[in-house]
Amino acid sequence: MYVRQDADIIVYDATGKKHKSISIPAEVQWSTDFVVIPDKRMAFLDNMHDVIYFVDEHGKYLKTVAIADTPDNELQNMDGVVVDGRLIVSESGHNELVAVDLATYALSVFRSLKHLRGWLGAIAYAEGQYYICQSQDIYSFKPGAPDVTKVATTPAGNITGIVFTQGRLLAVVNGMSRINERSLAAKCRTKNGVLYQIDPTSGEVTLLKDGLNYPEGILLLNSTGKQD
């Protein structure tokens, strides 16, 4: 488990025992989230400068990949998932998914979702299907297929993390509604966070736990203690 604490990434095992601490290099100017790549590199998602910083498992800076020709100087949601040797990143400024080749760092547009109103956020991949979230709506699509299907709408927003397990989606929201998520109140920590289970076939949404303190994502460990 990789947890950010100020200027460090703390690595824990499945029992909660600290394994090591990794200092984030100075080249990482800003990040709203980070993704651990299977070879233990880390990708820091900078939604202020519209770039992705790559760092090795020891904290050595490797590469900066710009996702826009010119930064728009606006903060957006960003999330990423590794699929088939590429980092797929949701970037809500232009409602596109971009892909970074993890061997060459080449950037390409993976999927345009400009027809969806509102920003893009949490993303997951499982069993040949991508799941992409907005504030409360969850959509799915298959690579190469033209259709984008709405899976479900959660009663509360905004969705900050989503994972797939045993045929079900688990989504966590931080308790902010569409009305106030852009207001100053959205910057305050609340205990209105909720964990939902979603049936991706029927769209049925079940509340699993509420009262969470402003969750910013969700992590799923399998039975061996490894991160899914």
Summary of the structure (lengths in Angstrom):
residues: 228
radius of gyration: 17.0
end to end distance: 10.3
largest distance: 46.5
contacts: 677
relative contact order: 0.10
helix: 2%
strand: 47%
